[in-house]
């Protein structure tokens, strides 16, 4: 019983604290020297950024598939 309550609490915390702006985004990184090109597998948005740090906002409106 305690395990079930713990799982419910864990899922509620994930739902509350997850970033809703990028919930469906699945970023893939393609490194080029000191910069990286990030591509979202879900919507096709692309952006250039810092290696190892995916975008924190959804760029769906700027993608060819998001329109």
mmCIF file as Biopython writes it, N, C-alpha, C and O atoms, coordinates in Angstrom:
data_model
#
loop_
_atom_site.group_PDB
_atom_site.id
_atom_site.type_symbol
_atom_site.label_atom_id
_atom_site.label_alt_id
_atom_site.label_comp_id
_atom_site.label_asym_id
_atom_site.label_entity_id
_atom_site.label_seq_id
_atom_site.pdbx_PDB_ins_code
_atom_site.Cartn_x
_atom_site.Cartn_y
_atom_site.Cartn_z
_atom_site.occupancy
_atom_site.B_iso_or_equiv
_atom_site.auth_seq_id
_atom_site.auth_asym_id
_atom_site.pdbx_PDB_model_num
ATOM 1   N N  . UNK A ? 1  ? 0.828  -1.196 0.000   1.0 0.0 1  A 1 
ATOM 2   C CA . UNK A ? 1  ? 0.000  0.000  0.000   1.0 0.0 1  A 1 
ATOM 3   C C  . UNK A ? 1  ? 0.872  1.260  0.000   1.0 0.0 1  A 1 
ATOM 4   O O  . UNK A ? 1  ? 0.575  2.237  -0.686  1.0 0.0 1  A 1 
ATOM 5   N N  . UNK A ? 2  ? 1.938  1.215  0.773   1.0 0.0 2  A 1 
ATOM 6   C CA . UNK A ? 2  ? 2.841  2.361  0.853   1.0 0.0 2  A 1 
ATOM 7   C C  . UNK A ? 2  ? 3.551  2.602  -0.483  1.0 0.0 2  A 1 
ATOM 8   O O  . UNK A ? 2  ? 3.806  3.747  -0.857  1.0 0.0 2  A 1 
ATOM 9   N N  . UNK A ? 3  ? 3.866  1.524  -1.195  1.0 0.0 3  A 1 
ATOM 10  C CA . UNK A ? 3  ? 4.523  1.646  -2.501  1.0 0.0 3  A 1 
ATOM 11  C C  . UNK A ? 3  ? 3.588  2.315  -3.503  1.0 0.0 3  A 1 
ATOM 12  O O  . UNK A ? 3  ? 4.024  3.162  -4.283  1.0 0.0 3  A 1 
ATOM 13  N N  . UNK A ? 4  ? 2.341  1.956  -3.491  1.0 0.0 4  A 1 
ATOM 14  C CA . UNK A ? 4  ? 1.358  2.543  -4.415  1.0 0.0 4  A 1 
ATOM 15  C C  . UNK A ? 4  ? 1.203  4.032  -4.150  1.0 0.0 4  A 1 
ATOM 16  O O  . UNK A ? 4  ? 1.154  4.828  -5.087  1.0 0.0 4  A 1 
ATOM 17  N N  . UNK A ? 5  ? 1.126  4.407  -2.899  1.0 0.0 5  A 1 
ATOM 18  C CA . UNK A ? 5  ? 1.006  5.832  -2.545  1.0 0.0 5  A 1 
ATOM 19  C C  . UNK A ? 5  ? 2.258  6.577  -2.975  1.0 0.0 5  A 1 
ATOM 20  O O  . UNK A ? 5  ? 2.165  7.702  -3.465  1.0 0.0 5  A 1 
ATOM 21  N N  . UNK A ? 6  ? 3.426  5.971  -2.800  1.0 0.0 6  A 1 
ATOM 22  C CA . UNK A ? 6  ? 4.682  6.591  -3.221  1.0 0.0 6  A 1 
ATOM 23  C C  . UNK A ? 6  ? 4.735  6.806  -4.722  1.0 0.0 6  A 1 
ATOM 24  O O  . UNK A ? 6  ? 5.196  7.851  -5.178  1.0 0.0 6  A 1 
ATOM 25  N N  . UNK A ? 7  ? 4.271  5.837  -5.496  1.0 0.0 7  A 1 
ATOM 26  C CA . UNK A ? 7  ? 4.240  5.984  -6.947  1.0 0.0 7  A 1 
ATOM 27  C C  . UNK A ? 7  ? 3.285  7.090  -7.381  1.0 0.0 7  A 1 
ATOM 28  O O  . UNK A ? 7  ? 3.597  7.861  -8.289  1.0 0.0 7  A 1 
ATOM 29  N N  . UNK A ? 8  ? 2.148  7.167  -6.751  1.0 0.0 8  A 1 
ATOM 30  C CA . UNK A ? 8  ? 1.179  8.224  -7.075  1.0 0.0 8  A 1 
ATOM 31  C C  . UNK A ? 8  ? 1.769  9.596  -6.781  1.0 0.0 8  A 1 
ATOM 32  O O  . UNK A ? 8  ? 1.642  10.514 -7.590  1.0 0.0 8  A 1 
ATOM 33  N N  . UNK A ? 9  ? 2.410  9.738  -5.634  1.0 0.0 9  A 1 
ATOM 34  C CA . UNK A ? 9  ? 3.046  11.011 -5.271  1.0 0.0 9  A 1 
ATOM 35  C C  . UNK A ? 9  ? 4.156  11.347 -6.264  1.0 0.0 9  A 1 
ATOM 36  O O  . UNK A ? 9  ? 4.284  12.500 -6.677  1.0 0.0 9  A 1 
ATOM 37  N N  . UNK A ? 10 ? 4.962  10.350 -6.655  1.0 0.0 10 A 1 
ATOM 38  C CA . UNK A ? 10 ? 6.048  10.599 -7.602  1.0 0.0 10 A 1 
ATOM 39  C C  . UNK A ? 10 ? 5.506  11.091 -8.942  1.0 0.0 10 A 1 
ATOM 40  O O  . UNK A ? 10 ? 6.042  12.048 -9.499  1.0 0.0 10 A 1 
ATOM 41  N N  . UNK A ? 11 ? 4.466  10.466 -9.469  1.0 0.0 11 A 1 
ATOM 42  C CA . UNK A ? 11 ? 3.892  10.907 -10.733 1.0 0.0 11 A 1 
ATOM 43  C C  . UNK A ? 11 ? 3.274  12.294 -10.625 1.0 0.0 11 A 1 
ATOM 44  O O  . UNK A ? 11 ? 3.341  13.077 -11.573 1.0 0.0 11 A 1 
ATOM 45  N N  . UNK A ? 12 ? 2.681  12.602 -9.498  1.0 0.0 12 A 1 
ATOM 46  C CA . UNK A ? 12 ? 2.118  13.948 -9.310  1.0 0.0 12 A 1 
ATOM 47  C C  . UNK A ? 12 ? 3.227  14.996 -9.289  1.0 0.0 12 A 1 
ATOM 48  O O  . UNK A ? 12 ? 3.072  16.065 -9.881  1.0 0.0 12 A 1 
ATOM 49  N N  . UNK A ? 13 ? 4.341  14.710 -8.621  1.0 0.0 13 A 1 
ATOM 50  C CA . UNK A ? 13 ? 5.462  15.656 -8.590  1.0 0.0 13 A 1 
ATOM 51  C C  . UNK A ? 13 ? 6.068  15.851 -9.970  1.0 0.0 13 A 1 
ATOM 52  O O  . UNK A ? 13 ? 6.436  16.969 -10.331 1.0 0.0 13 A 1 
ATOM 53  N N  . UNK A ? 14 ? 6.176  14.785 -10.741 1.0 0.0 14 A 1 
ATOM 54  C CA . UNK A ? 14 ? 6.696  14.911 -12.105 1.0 0.0 14 A 1 
ATOM 55  C C  . UNK A ? 14 ? 5.763  15.778 -12.944 1.0 0.0 14 A 1 
ATOM 56  O O  . UNK A ? 14 ? 6.230  16.622 -13.709 1.0 0.0 14 A 1 
ATOM 57  N N  . UNK A ? 15 ? 4.470  15.583 -12.814 1.0 0.0 15 A 1 
ATOM 58  C CA . UNK A ? 15 ? 3.501  16.367 -13.577 1.0 0.0 15 A 1 
ATOM 59  C C  . UNK A ? 15 ? 3.544  17.843 -13.204 1.0 0.0 15 A 1 
ATOM 60  O O  . UNK A ? 15 ? 3.394  18.706 -14.069 1.0 0.0 15 A 1 
ATOM 61  N N  . UNK A ? 16 ? 3.747  18.137 -11.930 1.0 0.0 16 A 1 
ATOM 62  C CA . UNK A ? 16 ? 3.750  19.522 -11.469 1.0 0.0 16 A 1 
ATOM 63  C C  . UNK A ? 16 ? 5.037  20.239 -11.866 1.0 0.0 16 A 1 
ATOM 64  O O  . UNK A ? 16 ? 4.996  21.391 -12.295 1.0 0.0 16 A 1 
ATOM 65  N N  . UNK A ? 17 ? 6.174  19.569 -11.727 1.0 0.0 17 A 1 
ATOM 66  C CA . UNK A ? 17 ? 7.453  20.236 -11.930 1.0 0.0 17 A 1 
ATOM 67  C C  . UNK A ? 17 ? 8.062  20.053 -13.314 1.0 0.0 17 A 1 
ATOM 68  O O  . UNK A ? 17 ? 9.129  20.606 -13.579 1.0 0.0 17 A 1 
ATOM 69  N N  . UNK A ? 18 ? 7.432  19.306 -14.196 1.0 0.0 18 A 1 
ATOM 70  C CA . UNK A ? 18 ? 7.977  19.149 -15.543 1.0 0.0 18 A 1 
ATOM 71  C C  . UNK A ? 18 ? 7.730  20.416 -16.350 1.0 0.0 18 A 1 
ATOM 72  O O  . UNK A ? 18 ? 6.790  21.167 -16.092 1.0 0.0 18 A 1 
ATOM 73  N N  . UNK A ? 19 ? 8.585  20.629 -17.319 1.0 0.0 19 A 1 
ATOM 74  C CA . UNK A ? 19 ? 8.482  21.817 -18.166 1.0 0.0 19 A 1 
ATOM 75  C C  . UNK A ? 19 ? 7.435  21.558 -19.242 1.0 0.0 19 A 1 
ATOM 76  O O  . UNK A ? 19 ? 7.693  20.803 -20.180 1.0 0.0 19 A 1 
ATOM 77  N N  . UNK A ? 20 ? 6.273  22.163 -19.125 1.0 0.0 20 A 1 
ATOM 78  C CA . UNK A ? 20 ? 5.182  21.924 -20.074 1.0 0.0 20 A 1 
ATOM 79  C C  . UNK A ? 20 ? 5.473  22.482 -21.450 1.0 0.0 20 A 1 
ATOM 80  O O  . UNK A ? 20 ? 4.891  22.031 -22.437 1.0 0.0 20 A 1 
ATOM 81  N N  . UNK A ? 21 ? 6.370  23.461 -21.533 1.0 0.0 21 A 1 
ATOM 82  C CA . UNK A ? 21 ? 6.677  24.066 -22.832 1.0 0.0 21 A 1 
ATOM 83  C C  . UNK A ? 21 ? 7.429  23.109 -23.747 1.0 0.0 21 A 1 
ATOM 84  O O  . UNK A ? 21 ? 7.379  23.261 -24.968 1.0 0.0 21 A 1 
ATOM 85  N N  . UNK A ? 22 ? 8.122  22.129 -23.183 1.0 0.0 22 A 1 
ATOM 86  C CA . UNK A ? 22 ? 8.867  21.178 -24.008 1.0 0.0 22 A 1 
ATOM 87  C C  . UNK A ? 22 ? 8.478  19.745 -23.692 1.0 0.0 22 A 1 
ATOM 88  O O  . UNK A ? 22 ? 9.284  18.833 -23.872 1.0 0.0 22 A 1 
ATOM 89  N N  . UNK A ? 23 ? 7.283  19.536 -23.233 1.0 0.0 23 A 1 
ATOM 90  C CA . UNK A ? 23 ? 6.857  18.194 -22.827 1.0 0.0 23 A 1 
ATOM 91  C C  . UNK A ? 23 ? 6.928  17.196 -23.978 1.0 0.0 23 A 1 
ATOM 92  O O  . UNK A ? 23 ? 7.370  16.066 -23.769 1.0 0.0 23 A 1 
ATOM 93  N N  . UNK A ? 24 ? 6.511  17.571 -25.180 1.0 0.0 24 A 1 
ATOM 94  C CA . UNK A ? 24 ? 6.519  16.637 -26.298 1.0 0.0 24 A 1 
ATOM 95  C C  . UNK A ? 24 ? 7.783  16.728 -27.136 1.0 0.0 24 A 1 
ATOM 96  O O  . UNK A ? 24 ? 7.967  15.927 -28.053 1.0 0.0 24 A 1 
ATOM 97  N N  . UNK A ? 25 ? 8.648  17.670 -26.850 1.0 0.0 25 A 1 
ATOM 98  C CA . UNK A ? 25 ? 9.873  17.833 -27.633 1.0 0.0 25 A 1 
ATOM 99  C C  . UNK A ? 25 ? 10.868 16.729 -27.310 1.0 0.0 25 A 1 
ATOM 100 O O  . UNK A ? 25 ? 11.055 16.367 -26.148 1.0 0.0 25 A 1 
ATOM 101 N N  . UNK A ? 26 ? 11.497 16.204 -28.338 1.0 0.0 26 A 1 
ATOM 102 C CA . UNK A ? 26 ? 12.549 15.200 -28.194 1.0 0.0 26 A 1 
ATOM 103 C C  . UNK A ? 26 ? 13.745 15.704 -28.986 1.0 0.0 26 A 1 
ATOM 104 O O  . UNK A ? 26 ? 13.850 15.472 -30.190 1.0 0.0 26 A 1 
ATOM 105 N N  . UNK A ? 27 ? 14.642 16.394 -28.300 1.0 0.0 27 A 1 
ATOM 106 C CA . UNK A ? 27 ? 15.762 17.043 -28.949 1.0 0.0 27 A 1 
ATOM 107 C C  . UNK A ? 27 ? 16.899 16.073 -29.224 1.0 0.0 27 A 1 
ATOM 108 O O  . UNK A ? 27 ? 17.246 15.250 -28.376 1.0 0.0 27 A 1 
ATOM 109 N N  . UNK A ? 28 ? 17.477 16.175 -30.420 1.0 0.0 28 A 1 
ATOM 110 C CA . UNK A ? 28 ? 18.659 15.413 -30.809 1.0 0.0 28 A 1 
ATOM 111 C C  . UNK A ? 28 ? 19.765 16.408 -31.126 1.0 0.0 28 A 1 
ATOM 112 O O  . UNK A ? 28 ? 19.540 17.412 -31.802 1.0 0.0 28 A 1 
ATOM 113 N N  . UNK A ? 29 ? 20.949 16.120 -30.634 1.0 0.0 29 A 1 
ATOM 114 C CA . UNK A ? 29 ? 22.073 17.041 -30.771 1.0 0.0 29 A 1 
ATOM 115 C C  . UNK A ? 29 ? 23.023 16.569 -31.865 1.0 0.0 29 A 1 
ATOM 116 O O  . UNK A ? 29 ? 23.385 15.394 -31.932 1.0 0.0 29 A 1 
ATOM 117 N N  . UNK A ? 30 ? 23.421 17.513 -32.724 1.0 0.0 30 A 1 
ATOM 118 C CA . UNK A ? 30 ? 24.418 17.264 -33.752 1.0 0.0 30 A 1 
ATOM 119 C C  . UNK A ? 30 ? 25.524 18.294 -33.546 1.0 0.0 30 A 1 
ATOM 120 O O  . UNK A ? 30 ? 25.349 19.471 -33.861 1.0 0.0 30 A 1 
ATOM 121 N N  . UNK A ? 31 ? 26.668 17.846 -33.013 1.0 0.0 31 A 1 
ATOM 122 C CA . UNK A ? 31 ? 27.754 18.778 -32.665 1.0 0.0 31 A 1 
ATOM 123 C C  . UNK A ? 31 ? 28.581 19.142 -33.887 1.0 0.0 31 A 1 
ATOM 124 O O  . UNK A ? 31 ? 28.867 18.325 -34.762 1.0 0.0 31 A 1 
ATOM 125 N N  . UNK A ? 32 ? 28.949 20.432 -33.892 1.0 0.0 32 A 1 
ATOM 126 C CA . UNK A ? 32 ? 29.825 20.972 -34.935 1.0 0.0 32 A 1 
ATOM 127 C C  . UNK A ? 32 ? 30.793 21.928 -34.261 1.0 0.0 32 A 1 
ATOM 128 O O  . UNK A ? 32 ? 30.497 23.113 -34.105 1.0 0.0 32 A 1 
ATOM 129 N N  . UNK A ? 33 ? 31.935 21.420 -33.867 1.0 0.0 33 A 1 
ATOM 130 C CA . UNK A ? 33 ? 32.933 22.269 -33.212 1.0 0.0 33 A 1 
ATOM 131 C C  . UNK A ? 33 ? 32.440 22.717 -31.842 1.0 0.0 33 A 1 
ATOM 132 O O  . UNK A ? 33 ? 32.111 21.889 -30.992 1.0 0.0 33 A 1 
ATOM 133 N N  . UNK A ? 34 ? 32.391 24.032 -31.631 1.0 0.0 34 A 1 
ATOM 134 C CA . UNK A ? 34 ? 31.975 24.572 -30.336 1.0 0.0 34 A 1 
ATOM 135 C C  . UNK A ? 34 ? 30.481 24.852 -30.256 1.0 0.0 34 A 1 
ATOM 136 O O  . UNK A ? 34 ? 29.990 25.274 -29.209 1.0 0.0 34 A 1 
ATOM 137 N N  . UNK A ? 35 ? 29.753 24.624 -31.340 1.0 0.0 35 A 1 
ATOM 138 C CA . UNK A ? 35 ? 28.302 24.809 -31.325 1.0 0.0 35 A 1 
ATOM 139 C C  . UNK A ? 35 ? 27.621 23.474 -31.630 1.0 0.0 35 A 1 
ATOM 140 O O  . UNK A ? 35 ? 28.263 22.503 -32.033 1.0 0.0 35 A 1 
ATOM 141 N N  . UNK A ? 36 ? 26.335 23.456 -31.430 1.0 0.0 36 A 1 
ATOM 142 C CA . UNK A ? 36 ? 25.555 22.252 -31.706 1.0 0.0 36 A 1 
ATOM 143 C C  . UNK A ? 36 ? 24.255 22.653 -32.383 1.0 0.0 36 A 1 
ATOM 144 O O  . UNK A ? 36 ? 23.663 23.684 -32.063 1.0 0.0 36 A 1 
ATOM 145 N N  . UNK A ? 37 ? 23.825 21.835 -33.311 1.0 0.0 37 A 1 
ATOM 146 C CA . UNK A ? 37 ? 22.521 22.018 -33.934 1.0 0.0 37 A 1 
ATOM 147 C C  . UNK A ? 37 ? 21.561 21.054 -33.253 1.0 0.0 37 A 1 
ATOM 148 O O  . UNK A ? 37 ? 21.814 19.850 -33.201 1.0 0.0 37 A 1 
ATOM 149 N N  . UNK A ? 38 ? 20.466 21.580 -32.734 1.0 0.0 38 A 1 
ATOM 150 C CA . UNK A ? 38 ? 19.456 20.779 -32.047 1.0 0.0 38 A 1 
ATOM 151 C C  . UNK A ? 38 ? 18.257 20.624 -32.959 1.0 0.0 38 A 1 
ATOM 152 O O  . UNK A ? 38 ? 17.757 21.610 -33.501 1.0 0.0 38 A 1 
ATOM 153 N N  . UNK A ? 39 ? 17.787 19.386 -33.137 1.0 0.0 39 A 1 
ATOM 154 C CA . UNK A ? 39 ? 16.627 19.089 -33.968 1.0 0.0 39 A 1 
ATOM 155 C C  . UNK A ? 39 ? 15.597 18.340 -33.136 1.0 0.0 39 A 1 
ATOM 156 O O  . UNK A ? 39 ? 15.928 17.361 -32.467 1.0 0.0 39 A 1 
ATOM 157 N N  . UNK A ? 40 ? 14.352 18.798 -33.176 1.0 0.0 40 A 1 
ATOM 158 C CA . UNK A ? 40 ? 13.271 18.132 -32.455 1.0 0.0 40 A 1 
ATOM 159 C C  . UNK A ? 40 ? 12.709 17.015 -33.331 1.0 0.0 40 A 1 
ATOM 160 O O  . UNK A ? 40 ? 12.276 17.258 -34.457 1.0 0.0 40 A 1 
ATOM 161 N N  . UNK A ? 41 ? 12.719 15.813 -32.815 1.0 0.0 41 A 1 
ATOM 162 C CA . UNK A ? 41 ? 12.217 14.666 -33.555 1.0 0.0 41 A 1 
ATOM 163 C C  . UNK A ? 41 ? 10.699 14.743 -33.696 1.0 0.0 41 A 1 
ATOM 164 O O  . UNK A ? 41 ? 10.147 14.252 -34.680 1.0 0.0 41 A 1 
ATOM 165 N N  . UNK A ? 42 ? 10.025 15.348 -32.736 1.0 0.0 42 A 1 
ATOM 166 C CA . UNK A ? 42 ? 8.566  15.402 -32.739 1.0 0.0 42 A 1 
ATOM 167 C C  . UNK A ? 42 ? 8.018  16.370 -33.784 1.0 0.0 42 A 1 
ATOM 168 O O  . UNK A ? 42 ? 7.122  16.006 -34.545 1.0 0.0 42 A 1 
ATOM 169 N N  . UNK A ? 43 ? 8.541  17.598 -33.833 1.0 0.0 43 A 1 
ATOM 170 C CA . UNK A ? 43 ? 7.958  18.601 -34.724 1.0 0.0 43 A 1 
ATOM 171 C C  . UNK A ? 43 ? 8.889  19.056 -35.848 1.0 0.0 43 A 1 
ATOM 172 O O  . UNK A ? 43 ? 8.437  19.725 -36.778 1.0 0.0 43 A 1 
ATOM 173 N N  . UNK A ? 44 ? 10.171 18.712 -35.786 1.0 0.0 44 A 1 
ATOM 174 C CA . UNK A ? 44 ? 11.097 19.078 -36.836 1.0 0.0 44 A 1 
ATOM 175 C C  . UNK A ? 44 ? 11.762 20.432 -36.665 1.0 0.0 44 A 1 
ATOM 176 O O  . UNK A ? 44 ? 12.480 20.870 -37.564 1.0 0.0 44 A 1 
ATOM 177 N N  . UNK A ? 45 ? 11.554 21.109 -35.549 1.0 0.0 45 A 1 
ATOM 178 C CA . UNK A ? 45 ? 12.173 22.413 -35.314 1.0 0.0 45 A 1 
ATOM 179 C C  . UNK A ? 45 ? 13.681 22.254 -35.183 1.0 0.0 45 A 1 
ATOM 180 O O  . UNK A ? 45 ? 14.159 21.252 -34.651 1.0 0.0 45 A 1 
ATOM 181 N N  . UNK A ? 46 ? 14.428 23.240 -35.668 1.0 0.0 46 A 1 
ATOM 182 C CA . UNK A ? 46 ? 15.884 23.228 -35.564 1.0 0.0 46 A 1 
ATOM 183 C C  . UNK A ? 46 ? 16.361 24.537 -34.980 1.0 0.0 46 A 1 
ATOM 184 O O  . UNK A ? 46 ? 15.773 25.591 -35.224 1.0 0.0 46 A 1 
ATOM 185 N N  . UNK A ? 47 ? 17.445 24.464 -34.196 1.0 0.0 47 A 1 
ATOM 186 C CA . UNK A ? 47 ? 18.048 25.645 -33.618 1.0 0.0 47 A 1 
ATOM 187 C C  . UNK A ? 47 ? 19.515 25.365 -33.336 1.0 0.0 47 A 1 
ATOM 188 O O  . UNK A ? 47 ? 19.919 24.209 -33.215 1.0 0.0 47 A 1 
ATOM 189 N N  . UNK A ? 48 ? 20.300 26.407 -33.232 1.0 0.0 48 A 1 
ATOM 190 C CA . UNK A ? 48 ? 21.717 26.288 -32.898 1.0 0.0 48 A 1 
ATOM 191 C C  . UNK A ? 48 ? 21.878 26.696 -31.445 1.0 0.0 48 A 1 
ATOM 192 O O  . UNK A ? 48 ? 21.280 27.674 -30.997 1.0 0.0 48 A 1 
ATOM 193 N N  . UNK A ? 49 ? 22.692 25.943 -30.708 1.0 0.0 49 A 1 
ATOM 194 C CA . UNK A ? 49 ? 22.860 26.259 -29.292 1.0 0.0 49 A 1 
ATOM 195 C C  . UNK A ? 49 ? 24.156 25.713 -28.739 1.0 0.0 49 A 1 
ATOM 196 O O  . UNK A ? 49 ? 25.070 25.354 -29.482 1.0 0.0 49 A 1 
ATOM 197 N N  . UNK A ? 50 ? 24.220 25.656 -27.431 1.0 0.0 50 A 1 
ATOM 198 C CA . UNK A ? 50 ? 25.389 25.183 -26.711 1.0 0.0 50 A 1 
ATOM 199 C C  . UNK A ? 50 ? 25.369 23.656 -26.623 1.0 0.0 50 A 1 
ATOM 200 O O  . UNK A ? 50 ? 24.329 23.069 -26.324 1.0 0.0 50 A 1 
ATOM 201 N N  . UNK A ? 51 ? 26.507 23.010 -26.879 1.0 0.0 51 A 1 
ATOM 202 C CA . UNK A ? 51 ? 26.550 21.547 -26.750 1.0 0.0 51 A 1 
ATOM 203 C C  . UNK A ? 51 ? 26.200 21.090 -25.337 1.0 0.0 51 A 1 
ATOM 204 O O  . UNK A ? 51 ? 26.670 21.663 -24.354 1.0 0.0 51 A 1 
ATOM 205 N N  . UNK A ? 52 ? 25.377 20.063 -25.247 1.0 0.0 52 A 1 
ATOM 206 C CA . UNK A ? 52 ? 24.999 19.499 -23.955 1.0 0.0 52 A 1 
ATOM 207 C C  . UNK A ? 52 ? 23.837 20.179 -23.269 1.0 0.0 52 A 1 
ATOM 208 O O  . UNK A ? 52 ? 23.396 19.711 -22.219 1.0 0.0 52 A 1 
ATOM 209 N N  . UNK A ? 53 ? 23.316 21.281 -23.826 1.0 0.0 53 A 1 
ATOM 210 C CA . UNK A ? 53 ? 22.200 22.000 -23.216 1.0 0.0 53 A 1 
ATOM 211 C C  . UNK A ? 53 ? 21.061 22.135 -24.227 1.0 0.0 53 A 1 
ATOM 212 O O  . UNK A ? 53 ? 21.081 23.051 -25.050 1.0 0.0 53 A 1 
ATOM 213 N N  . UNK A ? 54 ? 20.071 21.243 -24.181 1.0 0.0 54 A 1 
ATOM 214 C CA . UNK A ? 54 ? 18.968 21.330 -25.140 1.0 0.0 54 A 1 
ATOM 215 C C  . UNK A ? 54 ? 18.108 22.571 -24.898 1.0 0.0 54 A 1 
ATOM 216 O O  . UNK A ? 54 ? 18.095 23.107 -23.790 1.0 0.0 54 A 1 
ATOM 217 N N  . UNK A ? 55 ? 17.397 23.026 -25.917 1.0 0.0 55 A 1 
ATOM 218 C CA . UNK A ? 55 ? 16.510 24.193 -25.754 1.0 0.0 55 A 1 
ATOM 219 C C  . UNK A ? 55 ? 15.471 23.954 -24.661 1.0 0.0 55 A 1 
ATOM 220 O O  . UNK A ? 55 ? 15.000 22.832 -24.476 1.0 0.0 55 A 1 
ATOM 221 N N  . UNK A ? 56 ? 15.121 25.015 -23.941 1.0 0.0 56 A 1 
ATOM 222 C CA . UNK A ? 56 ? 14.173 24.901 -22.841 1.0 0.0 56 A 1 
ATOM 223 C C  . UNK A ? 56 ? 12.780 25.356 -23.225 1.0 0.0 56 A 1 
ATOM 224 O O  . UNK A ? 56 ? 11.861 25.303 -22.408 1.0 0.0 56 A 1 
ATOM 225 N N  . UNK A ? 57 ? 12.614 25.802 -24.459 1.0 0.0 57 A 1 
ATOM 226 C CA . UNK A ? 57 ? 11.288 26.197 -24.935 1.0 0.0 57 A 1 
ATOM 227 C C  . UNK A ? 57 ? 10.979 25.448 -26.221 1.0 0.0 57 A 1 
ATOM 228 O O  . UNK A ? 57 ? 11.884 25.045 -26.951 1.0 0.0 57 A 1 
ATOM 229 N N  . UNK A ? 58 ? 9.718  25.271 -26.483 1.0 0.0 58 A 1 
ATOM 230 C CA . UNK A ? 58 ? 9.294  24.582 -27.694 1.0 0.0 58 A 1 
ATOM 231 C C  . UNK A ? 58 ? 9.378  25.547 -28.869 1.0 0.0 58 A 1 
ATOM 232 O O  . UNK A ? 58 ? 8.914  26.684 -28.789 1.0 0.0 58 A 1 
ATOM 233 N N  . UNK A ? 59 ? 9.966  25.088 -29.942 1.0 0.0 59 A 1 
ATOM 234 C CA . UNK A ? 59 ? 10.105 25.912 -31.142 1.0 0.0 59 A 1 
ATOM 235 C C  . UNK A ? 59 ? 9.199  25.410 -32.254 1.0 0.0 59 A 1 
ATOM 236 O O  . UNK A ? 59 ? 9.497  25.593 -33.435 1.0 0.0 59 A 1 
ATOM 237 N N  . UNK A ? 60 ? 8.103  24.784 -31.884 1.0 0.0 60 A 1 
ATOM 238 C CA . UNK A ? 60 ? 7.176  24.177 -32.830 1.0 0.0 60 A 1 
ATOM 239 C C  . UNK A ? 60 ? 6.651  25.188 -33.853 1.0 0.0 60 A 1 
ATOM 240 O O  . UNK A ? 60 ? 6.455  24.830 -35.015 1.0 0.0 60 A 1 
ATOM 241 N N  . UNK A ? 61 ? 6.418  26.441 -33.450 1.0 0.0 61 A 1 
ATOM 242 C CA . UNK A ? 61 ? 5.882  27.446 -34.371 1.0 0.0 61 A 1 
ATOM 243 C C  . UNK A ? 61 ? 6.887  27.830 -35.449 1.0 0.0 61 A 1 
ATOM 244 O O  . UNK A ? 61 ? 6.501  28.371 -36.485 1.0 0.0 61 A 1 
ATOM 245 N N  . UNK A ? 62 ? 8.180  27.557 -35.221 1.0 0.0 62 A 1 
ATOM 246 C CA . UNK A ? 62 ? 9.212  27.897 -36.180 1.0 0.0 62 A 1 
ATOM 247 C C  . UNK A ? 62 ? 9.622  26.719 -37.049 1.0 0.0 62 A 1 
ATOM 248 O O  . UNK A ? 62 ? 10.565 26.830 -37.833 1.0 0.0 62 A 1 
ATOM 249 N N  . UNK A ? 63 ? 8.933  25.597 -36.923 1.0 0.0 63 A 1 
ATOM 250 C CA . UNK A ? 63 ? 9.327  24.410 -37.663 1.0 0.0 63 A 1 
ATOM 251 C C  . UNK A ? 63 ? 8.496  24.244 -38.929 1.0 0.0 63 A 1 
ATOM 252 O O  . UNK A ? 63 ? 7.373  24.744 -39.008 1.0 0.0 63 A 1 
ATOM 253 N N  . UNK A ? 64 ? 9.044  23.545 -39.919 1.0 0.0 64 A 1 
ATOM 254 C CA . UNK A ? 64 ? 8.275  23.317 -41.142 1.0 0.0 64 A 1 
ATOM 255 C C  . UNK A ? 64 ? 7.087  22.392 -40.922 1.0 0.0 64 A 1 
ATOM 256 O O  . UNK A ? 64 ? 6.070  22.539 -41.601 1.0 0.0 64 A 1 
ATOM 257 N N  . UNK A ? 65 ? 7.183  21.439 -39.991 1.0 0.0 65 A 1 
ATOM 258 C CA . UNK A ? 65 ? 6.075  20.519 -39.730 1.0 0.0 65 A 1 
ATOM 259 C C  . UNK A ? 65 ? 5.080  21.077 -38.720 1.0 0.0 65 A 1 
ATOM 260 O O  . UNK A ? 65 ? 3.970  20.555 -38.610 1.0 0.0 65 A 1 
ATOM 261 N N  . UNK A ? 66 ? 5.443  22.120 -37.981 1.0 0.0 66 A 1 
ATOM 262 C CA . UNK A ? 66 ? 4.583  22.632 -36.917 1.0 0.0 66 A 1 
ATOM 263 C C  . UNK A ? 66 ? 3.509  23.590 -37.379 1.0 0.0 66 A 1 
ATOM 264 O O  . UNK A ? 66 ? 2.673  24.006 -36.578 1.0 0.0 66 A 1 
ATOM 265 N N  . UNK A ? 67 ? 3.510  23.944 -38.630 1.0 0.0 67 A 1 
ATOM 266 C CA . UNK A ? 67 ? 2.528  24.917 -39.125 1.0 0.0 67 A 1 
ATOM 267 C C  . UNK A ? 67 ? 1.305  24.290 -39.669 1.0 0.0 67 A 1 
ATOM 268 O O  . UNK A ? 67 ? 0.399  24.992 -40.118 1.0 0.0 67 A 1 
#
